[in-house]
């Protein structure tokens, strides 16, 4: 029996994914939607309902945006 090898790179991502911490992810996502026509593949919300982070795709590359928080500083 052969073991299944785990993928080190998630499906749809390249080998390096920029993770950008922002003051306001929702505003940044909206700006990039208008400025460079990004497609937002996923958007996540925090417990208070605000945007927590998102995965926009620019061309064939994905980026991860997240709200900066005290835990991430």
FENDAKA-V706479 format. One record per residue. N is the residue number from 0. PSI is psi in radians with two decimals (NA if undefined). D_FIRST is the distance of its C-alpha to the first C-alpha in Angstrom with 2 decimals. Layout:
n->(N,N)
psi->(PSI,PSI)
d_first->(D_FIRST,D_FIRST)
This chain:
n->(0,1,2,3,4,5,6,7,8,9,10,11,12,13,14,15,16,17,18,19,20,21,22,23,24,25,26,27,28,29,30,31,32,33,34,35,36,37,38,39,40,41,42,43,44,45,46,47,48,49,50,51,52,53,54,55,56,57,58,59,60,61,62,63,64,65,66,67,68,69,70,71,72)
psi->(2.34,2.48,2.54,2.23,2.29,2.51,2.30,-0.32,2.11,2.61,2.26,-0.14,2.69,3.13,-0.41,2.20,1.99,2.34,1.90,2.12,2.27,2.80,-0.62,1.61,-0.72,-0.77,-0.71,-0.78,-0.78,-0.74,-0.87,-0.54,-0.78,-0.74,-0.78,0.29,0.81,2.70,2.17,1.98,-0.60,2.53,2.28,2.62,2.59,3.06,-0.43,0.08,-0.15,2.83,2.22,-0.83,2.92,2.83,1.47,2.60,2.21,1.95,-2.14,0.29,2.45,2.59,2.66,2.16,2.50,2.55,2.35,2.43,2.86,-0.58,-0.41,0.04,NA)
d_first->(0.00,3.82,6.65,9.56,12.62,15.77,18.82,21.62,24.24,24.85,25.15,28.66,29.48,30.18,29.14,32.39,33.83,37.38,37.93,41.67,43.53,46.63,49.59,49.25,46.02,47.56,50.43,48.23,45.97,49.11,50.65,47.67,47.47,51.10,51.18,48.16,46.92,43.59,41.24,40.16,36.62,36.56,39.32,38.96,41.78,42.76,43.84,47.42,46.46,47.01,44.58,42.26,40.27,39.20,36.95,39.30,38.19,40.65,40.00,36.29,35.94,35.45,37.41,37.24,40.63,41.23,44.40,45.36,45.66,46.78,43.17,42.28,45.31)
